Structures are given as structure tokens and as C-alpha cells.
Amino acid sequence: MKVTRPKLSWWERTHIPGILKGMAITFRHIPKVGQRVTMEYPEVRWDLPKAYRGAPILLTGLDGHEKCTSCKLCEFICPPRAIRIVAEETELEKEKRPREFDIDMGLCIFCGYCQEVCPVEAIWLKDEYEMADYDRTALIFSKEQLLARGRKPPYLPGREKPLSADENPSADSREKREKR
């Protein structure tokens, strides 16, 4: 299929109408020059939108154990293959847990697929975005680092930090079962 372009007049071929339109937009912005556009980061931080997807973290349940069951769905769904999980068996109610859970933040594109696919809501995208480093190996976060980031305030709504041992009702019930 051949595309025919409209014939331009002599005036349009000089590109003067386009230049005049651009200058009109520039002159409309001149009164706004006195207003601040740049934020004084890091003293002033921008308000994150509710749908902001930041760095992935691992969450623990209220019993203090990690929620992840090593189903590896997040590893399979991750487009850049930034997640690596090595599973191990456990004596807890769940059969498996991750022995190693690494996320390469240098590869992560913060798409949120891992959060959406997780059946137990163990991985979540928090509002953290300051992860710059000079060494790429420092951007590979281990399971311990991801769990520590999940325990830092502000906690996610409905996903509060784990209870301490003296506040934990399941710890009391475990002790009663052991005494029997």
C-alpha cells in the first residue's frame, strides 16, 4: 500500500508555522518561571502514589515464621529472571520453605508479577526506591535482607510486623501441646 503525503505550501515548507507554535508554548510558560519545579531531594521527598511499586520484600506471618512456601511461582513468572529460590523441607505445618531466596535488584523491573502470583502473599512490593550502589553484587538481596526489609516500618496495612514471643498466642499453644 502506497502512502501519499499531502502537498505542503511554500509557507509550510519553510517550517515557520511550526517554529511559531513552539515559541508560543515557550512564552506561555515564562510566567511560571518563578515557581519551584525541582524538589530539594533528599530533604524533601515526593509523595508516592498508592499504586507505586518499589522494591520487593519478604513478609513473615504473625507467628514469626516466613510466609514463603517455596512454590517457585514468583521465580517462574519473573520476566528478567531476577529471583532465585532453593527450597528445603521443614517440620512446620507447611512442607517447604526457602533455604535461599535471592533477588537481583539490578535485574528487577518492579513489574509486580511476583506479588500478584504469590498464593500466600509472602512477597510484596514496598515503597522503597533508594537502592543505588557502586557494586552490582551488593544489589543481590538474600533472604535475610529481604525479610529484614519487610520488618522495617512503615508496615504494610494488614501485614503488620510479627508478634514477639511473649505476645504470640501460637507460641503459648505450642508450649501447652509440648507439655502434654
C-alpha positions, -999 to 999 in steps of 0.1 A, spaced: 0 0 0 14 33 -10 10 63 13 6 96 -3 16 126 16 -3 159 13 14 187 -7 28 214 15 26 250 5 57 272 3 49 288 37 46 253 53 79 241 37 98 270 54 88 254 88 80 289 102 45 278 114 60 250 135 86 274 149 60 300 158 38 273 176 68 262 196 77 298 206 41 304 216 42 274 240 76 287 254 62 322 260 31 307 278 55 291 303 76 322 311 52 335 339 57 301 357 95 306 359 94 319 395 76 287 407 97 259 421 98 228 399 127 210 414 124 192 448 153 195 472 159 158 475 168 141 500 155 168 524 121 169 506 107 136 495 80 132 469 46 117 479 44 83 464 12 73 446 -9 45 462 -2 22 432 36 27 435 56 -5 431 90 -3 448 115 -29 459 102 -65 466 103 -77 503 95 -109 520 69 -110 548 66 -131 579 34 -143 594 22 -132 629 37 -163 643 72 -150 633 79 -176 606 84 -166 570 53 -170 548 70 -183 517 63 -220 509 89 -222 481 62 -228 454 86 -210 430 58 -193 411 75 -159 415 107 -174 401 89 -187 370 68 -156 364 97 -131 367 104 -117 332 141 -108 338 147 -140 359 158 -119 388 145 -143 415 163 -175 425 149 -199 451 164 -231 466 138 -250 486 142 -272 517 118 -293 538 106 -281 572 90 -297 602 63 -269 604 28 -272 591 39 -261 556 61 -287 539 87 -264 523 104 -231 529 132 -214 510 167 -222 521 179 -195 497 158 -167 482 178 -142 462 165 -112 442 189 -93 419 176 -58 422 199 -48 393 177 -70 371 144 -64 388 120 -43 367 94 -38 396 66 -52 375 47 -67 404 41 -101 388 58 -118 418 34 -101 442 3 -110 421 12 -146 416 21 -154 452 -6 -176 467 4 -168 504 12 -131 499 48 -137 510 64 -113 486 53 -77 484 64 -45 467 71 -19 493 76 18 487 114 17 489 133 31 459 167 41 473 189 11 464 218 27 445 252 12 448 285 12 431 288 -26 432 263 -48 413 269 -77 437 255 -55 465 222 -54 446 216 -91 451 195 -93 482 195 -125 502 165 -140 521 177 -124 553 180 -90 538 145 -93 522 130 -104 555 147 -75 573 133 -50 548 98 -65 554 101 -59 592 110 -23 589 84 4 595 61 16 579 45 -18 579 21 -27 551 -16 -23 560 -29 -57 572 6 -72 571 20 -59 604 53 -70 619 55 -104 636 45 -105 673 72 -110 699 74 -144 717 55 -131 748 27 -116 727 24 -146 703 -7 -167 711 5 -196 689 38 -198 709 17 -204 741 -4 -230 724 28 -248 712 41 -249 747 9 -263 761 10 -290 734 46 -299 743 37 -303 780 10 -329 772 
